[in-house]
Structures are given as structure tokens and as C-alpha cells.
Amino acid sequence: MLFLALDSSATASVALGRIEGGQLTLLAHRATTDTRSHAEVMSPFVADVMAEAGVNGHDLDAVLTGTGPGPFTGLRAGIVTARALAVAWDLPLYGMMSLTALAEAAHAVAREAGQQRFLVVSDARRREVYSALYELTETGYSLVQGPTVGPASQTPTLPAYGIGTSLYPQDFDAQPGFESLQPEASHLLRAAARLGASALSTDTSALYLRESDAKVPAARKKAGS
Amino acid sequence: MTKANTEPLVLGIESSCDETGIGIVRGSTLLTNTVASSMEEHVRFGGVIPEIASRAHLDAFVPALKQALDEAGVTLEEVDAIAVTAGPGLAGALMVGVSAAKALAVATGKPLYGINHLVAHVGVGLLDDCGIEGHTADFLDGLPREGLGALLVSGGHTEILAVRDITGDVELLGATLDDAAGEAYDKVARLLGLPYPGGPAIDQAAREGDGSVFAFPRGLSTRKFMGTVEEPGPHRYDFSFSGLKTAVARVVEGFEARGEEVPVADVAASFQEAVVDVITEKAMLACIERGIKTLLLGGGVAANSRLRELTAQRCAEHGIKLVIPQLSLCTDNGAMVAALGARLLTEGRQPSGIDFTADSSLPVTTISV
């Protein structure tokens, strides 16, 4: 199956790959290093990876989008791009929690290190992190807790992977080699290959984890009362 | 070939504030105007909350798109071009529509126009049968070639535009320096204990009141700001409503401090009179001095009965033709975006590509990015 995956939960990334027999062949991918240009780059990235692999929309079998958690505006840019592509190409659309990408990238190393449980952490801005706790299984890993948002100091003490660990080094048992790792579409594709299309969720609701900051105004105080 | 098949089929997307709009036109014929509003979600806050509006856009987009295509009886493959509001507006809200539009452009290979929201409000005048009874835009070619102006009044905008060429030459003559008129309505409604949105509530309350009871200020109307025809002041066609809002607050507080009942209807009517008077007065001045012979009234506050009445009266006095689009085309919508997009395409204007940035303060002189 030919999959197009997008993630805009941190940086912006797009990946195109073929999934066969649980294995991913990555055909093309693009990613930014910055975290503030999602609305500009997502669609150009899609056009780029399609052109590089020499495929068009009607060759695709499915679209997969990371659903966050991530900063709101960027997160929406990726999800709405994926939704619009799926409508235009009349393709099935799947959603995957973006921190899965970090777990996918980290689990083999965690297994080698004998870590039964591990934490993945990304940047939630505002002096907070998004995190999720995973446990190794016979064939891979499964989500035990999360995703959650909060101060780094309140996360469980476990081997930790992902960019969030380098932002608050005093609060994490950071695993070397993963300090700059961001959730990325190519890792979501790899996770999708592991799970198989039939196990993917069709829910693409954005995982904001925070309400808007708006406060309901208090009743107006009357003069003289 | 029939006319219907030679004119371009254009899909327009609007997400600059709290309305997710998808419109589809064939040339000057409106096929559908689908709008999903998050207005109800903002009521308890007494104003539009950008983050809430943006979240609503994300979830409304695909259903609105499907509904619009269904109503118009067309497919995305048949569309000749896509147009989207690139600004001005709420940044986070704009980015939902812009991202979606780019995705549709990539998926279909169709040209994409990122266009100016304010000019799109004038663009509704290009549509057949856009106007209300007595104020139609019965031009042969949609819009007059010369002497066209627009008065846009909404919760986010209060502007006077000179439109010399809707695809190439639009000038901002005047704008509010602080609150938009609709915003002032919302704030004053809150002062008076009236519901959100304030426009309809105040309009309703004012019907029972006397607009001459309180002399509220007309912002930027003194000679210092206005100057003369020969030597215009710095804000001859500009507006300010924050002082007016404060003046209303003082009056309301005065009644409350004296333990008297606030005469809501009279305050509402007097406030409305001040807003409508200064808007129409300055609009007429701009029309007369800048050779505007046809004025299009747009934006959500165009629904206000007193604004319509006084604008019509003053336009008639000065021999200016007034065009008032139907309300569904005055408030934010995708049809206006599609209409302007169709004209840009017809005139062979360069599409925007897919790597442009949404611009929350896009100047009116930039008609397409």
C-alpha cells in the first residue's frame, strides 16, 4: 500500500512510502527544522515528495496524519492539509498520535538497553512538555499513559527520548542520540507499517490537550453598587 | 458553447474570522454559498475568541466543502481555480483556510489565488442578483469601471475603499484607528446588559428609543483631524469608536451611581445614531471628494437597519448609487472569495502558487498575493 504521511505537531514533515508485509519502504520525505512555517510548507512538501517518487494522487492508497499533541496553529495546518487531500483524492484518512513517532524511533534502543518502560517528550512551549509513557511488548511497544501536557518536573522518572529532554535536562534521564529528535512523518509511517492498515484509527481530531486561554468575562460591576 | 460552459468555475474559501465559508461560482453566477459559523461558541465570551474560531474552522472545513460541492452539483476536478482569503484577518483562523486551499490546489493541480478579504467583500458586486430590492448592482459587467467605492462595516472592519479596478487598483481611503464599528456595538451592548452579538440587539433596542437624547461624540470629526478639502487633515476619512464607547460607559455609570434606571433604549438609539452618523458622513465626504458615484455597502453591520436607512438617504441626497448585497453576501462568506477569484482568473492575473503566507494585516492594495 502506498501511504502519504504528514505531521505538523512540532516541525513540519511529509513522507511517502510503500507498506508491504509490515515493512516500510520510504520513497521520499521532507522535513523542516523550524517549528513555525507549517502553513507555508506542508503542501509544497506534498508536491515535492509526490514528484520525487513519480506518483500522483490516484496511485496512493491512504493518507495518514499526526494528530498531535502540538502547538495549535501548526498542528491544524497539517491536519487540515491531510483532510483536504483525502477528500480531493477520495482516499481513506488515518490519524495517529504524533508522539508515536518518537516511540517508534526509540523502542529498539530501549530494548537493547533493557528498558521495559520509557518516556517520549516533545516541546509544548510555555515551559511545559508533551509526554507519553510506553512499554515494550514482544513485537514492539504500547502506550501506557498519555499523551499529557505539563511541566517537565512532573513527568515520571524513566529513560526519556525526544527533543523535550534537551529543553529541561535536569528533569529527564535523557538517552543519548535522541536529544534533538522531533516527531516526524517518516516515523509515523514506520509505526503504521508495524501496526498494519487495519489497526489504524480513522480519528483525526486534533489533540490540543489545552483549552483556549479565553476567560469568560466576569459580570460587569455596576457603578455605585 | 453556452455561456455557462465558457465561464470559469471557481471555488472560494473564507476563514478569516468566525465563519468557515465555501462558495462556488461559475463566472458571475453563484452556485452555492455554504457558511458554517462558530458564533454561538463565542457568545459567552462576548466577542470572537481566535483560538476557538480556529478550532471550529478545522472541524467545519471538510463538511462545508462537501456540502458546497454537493449543492453546486460539481466535482473538484471540474473546478477551474481555487481562491482563498489570504488576509487580513485572524492569523490562526486564516491559516486553516489557506492550508486547506493549498492542499486542494496540490491535489487537483488547479491554480490557487490567495486574495484580500476586504476586496472580496466588494467582489460580491460581481455576482448576478447580488443586491437587495432597490439597491441592486445592475451593471452590465458586474461592477462599474469608474467611480466605484465601498463602505465596509463589520465586527472586524470599518473601511472606505476606492475601487478603480477590482483586480488591480484598490485604495484604502479611511479606516478605524481602534475598534471596528461592530466591536463597539458588542462592547456597548455589554454595558447595557444586552446580548452578544451587539449589533442586532442594539438595533432592536434603539427602535424603542430616541437617538437625540444623548449627544455622543463623533470620533475624529473635529477640524484638527478633518482639515479641509484643499488641505485634508490626517484622519479626514478615518474613524475612531473607542471614545464613543467610553462616553456611553460614563452615561451608563452616571445613571447607576444615582441609583436610577438606565434608559437602555435611548442610550442604544443615541449610540447607534453617533456610529451611523459619523460613518455615513465620512463615507459621503469620501465619495464626493474622490469621485465615487457608486457605493457598495458590505460587512455584517450592513444588516443594521439604521445604517442602511441613513446611508440610503445620504447617498440619494448626493446622487450616489447605493448597492447593498443580500445579507448572506454582506457577512463573511466564500462566495465573495470565489467571485473575486473568478474575475482574477478571467483577467489572466497570475495565480499565487502554493508557498505564500497568510497575512493577518494584508494591505488592501494587495488584491491577490
Chai-1 contact restraints between the chains, C-beta under 6 A:
chainA,res_idxA,chainB,res_idxB,connection_type,confidence,min_distance_angstrom,max_distance_angstrom,comment,restraint_id
A,A39,B,M95,contact,1.0,0.0,6.0,A-B,restraint_1
A,A39,B,V98,contact,1.0,0.0,6.0,A-B,restraint_2
A,A39,B,S99,contact,1.0,0.0,6.0,A-B,restraint_3
A,A39,B,A358,contact,1.0,0.0,6.0,A-B,restraint_4
A,E40,B,D355,contact,1.0,0.0,6.0,A-B,restraint_5
A,E40,B,T357,contact,1.0,0.0,6.0,A-B,restraint_6
A,S43,B,K102,contact,1.0,0.0,6.0,A-B,restraint_7
A,S43,B,A103,contact,1.0,0.0,6.0,A-B,restraint_8
A,S43,B,V106,contact,1.0,0.0,6.0,A-B,restraint_9
A,S43,B,I354,contact,1.0,0.0,6.0,A-B,restraint_10
A,P44,B,I354,contact,1.0,0.0,6.0,A-B,restraint_11
A,P44,B,D355,contact,1.0,0.0,6.0,A-B,restraint_12
A,V46,B,V106,contact,1.0,0.0,6.0,A-B,restraint_13
A,A47,B,V106,contact,1.0,0.0,6.0,A-B,restraint_14
A,G57,B,A107,contact,1.0,0.0,6.0,A-B,restraint_15
A,T73,B,G92,contact,1.0,0.0,6.0,A-B,restraint_16
A,T73,B,M95,contact,1.0,0.0,6.0,A-B,restraint_17
A,R76,B,L58,contact,1.0,0.0,6.0,A-B,restraint_18
A,R76,B,V96,contact,1.0,0.0,6.0,A-B,restraint_19
A,A77,B,M95,contact,1.0,0.0,6.0,A-B,restraint_20
A,A77,B,S99,contact,1.0,0.0,6.0,A-B,restraint_21
A,V80,B,L58,contact,1.0,0.0,6.0,A-B,restraint_22
A,V80,B,F61,contact,1.0,0.0,6.0,A-B,restraint_23
A,V80,B,V96,contact,1.0,0.0,6.0,A-B,restraint_24
A,V80,B,S99,contact,1.0,0.0,6.0,A-B,restraint_25
A,V80,B,A100,contact,1.0,0.0,6.0,A-B,restraint_26
A,T81,B,S99,contact,1.0,0.0,6.0,A-B,restraint_27
A,T81,B,A103,contact,1.0,0.0,6.0,A-B,restraint_28
A,R83,B,V62,contact,1.0,0.0,6.0,A-B,restraint_29
A,A84,B,A100,contact,1.0,0.0,6.0,A-B,restraint_30
A,A84,B,A103,contact,1.0,0.0,6.0,A-B,restraint_31
A,A84,B,L104,contact,1.0,0.0,6.0,A-B,restraint_32
A,L85,B,A103,contact,1.0,0.0,6.0,A-B,restraint_33
A,L85,B,A107,contact,1.0,0.0,6.0,A-B,restraint_34
A,V87,B,V62,contact,1.0,0.0,6.0,A-B,restraint_35
A,A88,B,L76,contact,1.0,0.0,6.0,A-B,restraint_36
A,A88,B,L104,contact,1.0,0.0,6.0,A-B,restraint_37
A,A88,B,A107,contact,1.0,0.0,6.0,A-B,restraint_38
A,A88,B,T108,contact,1.0,0.0,6.0,A-B,restraint_39
A,W89,B,A107,contact,1.0,0.0,6.0,A-B,restraint_40
A,S212,B,I49,contact,1.0,0.0,6.0,A-B,restraint_41
A,S212,B,E51,contact,1.0,0.0,6.0,A-B,restraint_42
A,S212,B,I52,contact,1.0,0.0,6.0,A-B,restraint_43
A,A214,B,F45,contact,1.0,0.0,6.0,A-B,restraint_44
A,A214,B,I49,contact,1.0,0.0,6.0,A-B,restraint_45
A,V216,B,R44,contact,1.0,0.0,6.0,A-B,restraint_46
A,P217,B,G46,contact,1.0,0.0,6.0,A-B,restraint_47
A,K222,B,E256,contact,1.0,0.0,6.0,A-B,restraint_48
A,A223,B,E253,contact,1.0,0.0,6.0,A-B,restraint_49
A,A223,B,E256,contact,1.0,0.0,6.0,A-B,restraint_50
A,A223,B,A257,contact,1.0,0.0,6.0,A-B,restraint_51
A,G224,B,E256,contact,1.0,0.0,6.0,A-B,restraint_52
A,G224,B,A257,contact,1.0,0.0,6.0,A-B,restraint_53
